[in-house]
Amino acid sequence: MDSNDFREFGKAMIDYIADYMENIRNRDVLPSVTPGYLENQIPKETPVEGDNWKDVLHDVEKLIMPGVTHWHSPHFHAYYPTSQSYPSIVGEMLSAGIGCVGFSWMASPACTELEVITMNWLGKLLGLPEQFLNCSEGPGGGVIQGSASESTLVALLAAKERVVRLVKQNNPSLSEGDIKGKLVAYTSDQANSSVEKSGILASIPMIHLPSDNNGSLRGDILREAIRKDKEAGLIPCYVVANLGTTGTCAFDNLEELGVVCNEEEVWLHVDAAYAGAAFVCPEYRHLMKGVELCDSFTFNPHKWMLVNFDCSALWVKDARYLVEAFNVDRIYLQHQHEGNAPDYRHWQIPLGRRFRALKLWFVLRIYGTEGIRQHIRHHINLAKHFEQLVHNDARFEVLTSSLGLICFRLQGEDSLTKELLEKITANKKLYLIPCYTQQKYVIRFVVCSRITTNEDINCSWAEIVSQANTIVPYPTDKSSIMQEPKKQDYLNLSKYNEPSVNVNEKSK
Ligand SMILES: *Cc1c(COP(=O)(O)O)cnc(C)c1O
């Protein structure tokens, strides 16, 4: 393919993506394929003579799209959002075009320097304490990781290194192996699976402490666990506090946990993968009260902040612990400017790294702080709107409501809500997943797509109601319904297929 073909192919693909987003409401959120669907439709071997790009693009629509779950459909309400925005997509394109591998400053100075700058912008946008920023006087700094899973593991490995050194200083007779065999880490029973996995990967037991009725881990529970474990000869090393748990978007009491960790010299890491984006709005920063007490903080701009996967932001109060844990210098990696700028290879697991700061920079510049705040507030308002719709139908109850996530169920036995979810999923118009909270089976409703409108929420609710009607009859006693849903809400989803203009995005 020469550059002229590339111009054509690239432009055709941009058009394809724009059309995809404008018409995404016409597609069922969930695909109708079964495992192995692709195998029979694609040749067993790579073509010998290269195919024409037009045939490839044609096959994307014919073969690939039928097997895609449409995460950016306004009727996708499962898991948590994964971001996608036009500035970010273009940033990804440029990153691919430059195609550098930025493991050290010298390997591509702009790659490191733009990352330092955008991580400072981002930290300030969230209102993080100055000491976490690269631009502070101290040893703090931020880095882009591929995922929150990596951020949590990297911080755990740094914590492990720190505690081994500390214990060895005070007990020179203990071997590193002795110390490592006694380490324990803690998180809440609501933590994301990636937190447990980080313990497995680092060979440190990750203890799941009970959260309270609000799904929040409290300081006294942690203090007691640490006391008992120390008594048993173990060495507490790492605590992961969850701001915005995956199940119900609950918040651990960071301030209480921070006090305990600081007293005990235990590394405190904050996992705010989803909810961290809300801290761009000052009105939600009370939820991270105590953040100055933590040692590391991660959130995913690729979840709720308009940056395409992968982009996980990690800040540490003292980056020297990362560098000490991961520095394995080789002669071929050294360069004359070492020490003046971070060599990010020491802050992460792989050697190679992509130029991810470009897409982050594009999003921050083109949306601006106000555009990003509007996006978050808009989503939270949509979630509140949905919550109101649920409240208005007496057959349902709302169990939790936090940021863009509402957990709701049909009143009565769990089996009713299970049946409801099965029916919704079988119809493929909406994608929702369940969880358990307060010993009850609930459906999680998350506002995910960037282009979601009030109409879209009405439409999703209409689909839920129409499935619920087949399980629990629509009450004929109108007094039990505070407000009857409008007739038009029951129309087919495909009615709502007019392209929605993204009000958040400034067009230049
Ligand atoms: C999504 C999520 C994760 C995992 O994020 P990855 O970037 O996929 O590793 C971790 N913690 C919480 C609270 C999450 O919501």
The ligand as a Gaussian input file, in Angstrom:
#p B3LYP/6-31G(d) Opt

LIG

0 1
 C      -12.707000      -1.191000      35.748000
 C      -12.087000      -1.223000      37.050000
 C      -10.807000      -1.758000      37.221000
 C      -10.050000      -2.418000      36.106000
 O       -9.610000      -1.485000      35.163000
 P       -8.612000      -1.939000      33.997000
 O       -8.114000      -0.637000      33.462000
 O       -9.418000      -2.710000      33.021000
 O       -7.544000      -2.750000      34.600000
 C      -10.247000      -1.690000      38.473000
 N      -10.896000      -1.151000      39.517000
 C      -12.129000      -0.629000      39.394000
 C      -12.800000      -0.033000      40.587000
 C      -12.767000      -0.654000      38.163000
 O      -13.992000      -0.123000      38.047000

